[in-house]
């Protein structure tokens, strides 16, 4: 078998049986990636909700430095969240390329068929979920701007024109 070849054509009599087992295993790993992505999204959403809640509460206490600090932390968390979403998308895309290739050696190309007929209308979770971190980043930036304006407002009112 060539090192860069996808299929070992000299495998032997159990080729189809073992190929099907590898196919099943690989499909399971793609489901695992999706499950891990959803768990990561839950974690980041919860963490952002807590950070944003604390920053919002601090506005009532006029704790501008704390607001800015938590908002900056939220921006970092949101950035990491977005990178995570895109990394999971890339990994799952690669996995489905392998699944499509494996299907060439199986009786039916179910995932390819589904992609061809269903995914034209459906853009996947990633198309929507990748914007959630951006929404949080915009919210955090807004909170920082408002905190800075509120912190400076007494100085603005006291200065002579």
C-alpha positions in Angstrom: 0.0 0.0 0.0 1.3 3.4 -0.9 1.7 5.7 2.1 -0.6 8.4 0.8 -3.2 6.0 -0.6 -6.6 6.1 1.0 -7.5 2.5 0.4 -5.3 -0.6 0.7 -6.3 -2.4 -2.4 -4.2 -5.5 -1.4 -6.0 -5.9 1.9 -7.4 -9.4 1.4 -10.7 -11.3 1.7 -12.1 -9.4 4.7 -11.8 -6.0 3.0 -15.5 -5.2 2.9 -16.2 -6.4 6.4 -13.3 -4.5 8.0 -14.1 -1.4 5.8 -17.7 -1.4 7.2 -16.3 -1.6 10.7 -13.9 1.3 10.1 -16.8 3.2 8.5 -19.0 2.7 11.6 -16.2 3.7 13.9 -15.4 6.8 11.9 -19.1 7.9 11.8 -19.2 7.5 15.6 -16.1 9.8 16.0 -17.9 12.4 13.9 -20.9 12.2 16.3 -18.5 12.5 19.2 -17.0 15.7 17.8 -20.5 17.2 17.4 -21.3 16.2 21.0 -18.1 17.8 22.3 -18.9 20.9 20.3 -22.3 21.2 21.9 -20.8 20.7 25.3 -18.2 23.4 24.6 -21.0 25.8 23.5 -22.9 25.2 26.7 -19.8 25.9 28.7 -19.0 29.1 26.9 -22.6 30.3 26.9 -22.8 29.7 30.7 -19.5 31.3 31.3 -20.4 34.4 29.2 -23.8 34.6 31.0 -22.0 34.7 34.4 -19.4 37.2 33.3 -22.0 39.5 31.6 -24.3 39.2 34.6 -21.4 40.3 37.0 -20.4 43.1 34.7 -24.1 44.3 34.5 -24.5 44.1 38.3 -21.4 46.1 38.8 -22.9 48.9 36.8 -25.5 49.4 39.5 -22.6 49.7 42.0 -20.7 52.1 39.7 -17.7 49.8 39.8 -16.3 50.9 36.4 -12.9 49.2 36.7 -14.5 45.9 37.6 -17.0 46.3 34.7 -14.1 46.9 32.3 -12.1 44.0 33.7 -15.0 41.5 33.5 -15.9 42.8 30.0 -12.4 42.3 28.8 -12.4 38.8 30.2 -15.7 38.2 28.5 -14.2 39.3 25.2 -11.3 36.8 25.6 -13.8 34.0 26.5 -15.9 34.9 23.5 -12.9 35.0 21.1 -11.8 31.5 22.4 -15.4 30.3 21.9 -15.5 31.5 18.3 -12.2 29.8 17.6 -13.5 26.6 19.2 -16.6 26.6 17.0 -14.6 27.1 13.8 -12.1 24.4 14.9 -14.9 21.9 15.5 -16.4 22.8 12.1 -13.1 22.2 10.4 -12.6 18.9 12.1 -16.1 17.7 11.3 -15.7 18.8 7.7 -12.6 16.8 7.4 -14.3 13.8 9.0 -17.1 14.0 6.5 -14.7 14.1 3.6 -13.3 10.8 4.9 -16.8 9.4 5.3 -17.7 10.3 1.7 -14.5 8.6 0.5 -15.3 5.5 2.5 -18.8 5.4 1.0 -17.3 5.0 -2.4 -16.5 1.4 -1.4 -19.9 0.7 0.2 -23.3 -0.1 -1.4 -24.9 3.2 -0.6 -23.6 6.7 -0.2 -26.1 7.9 2.4 -24.2 10.8 3.9 -23.3 12.1 0.4 -27.0 11.7 -0.6 -28.2 13.6 2.5 -25.7 16.4 1.9 -26.7 16.7 -1.7 -30.5 16.9 -1.0 -30.7 18.4 2.4 -27.8 20.6 3.0 -28.7 22.9 0.1 -31.5 24.3 2.3 -29.8 23.7 5.7 -26.7 25.7 6.4 -25.8 23.8 9.6 -25.4 24.9 13.2 -22.1 26.5 12.6 -23.5 29.2 10.3 -25.6 30.5 13.2 -23.6 29.6 16.2 -20.4 31.3 15.1 -22.2 34.6 15.5 -23.1 34.1 19.2 -19.6 34.9 20.4 -19.6 38.0 18.2 -22.9 39.2 19.8 -21.3 38.8 23.2 -18.2 40.7 22.1 -20.4 43.6 20.8 -22.3 43.6 24.1 -19.0 43.6 26.1 -17.6 46.5 24.1 -20.9 48.4 24.6 -20.6 47.8 28.4 -17.0 49.1 28.3 -17.9 52.2 26.4 -20.8 52.9 28.7 -18.6 52.3 31.8 -16.0 54.7 30.5 -18.6 57.3 29.6 -20.2 57.0 33.0 -16.8 57.2 34.7 -15.9 60.3 32.8 -19.3 62.0 33.0 -18.7 63.8 36.3 -15.4 65.1 34.9 -17.2 66.2 31.7 -19.9 68.1 33.6 -17.3 69.8 35.9 -15.1 71.0 33.1 -15.5 74.6 31.8 -16.3 75.0 28.1 
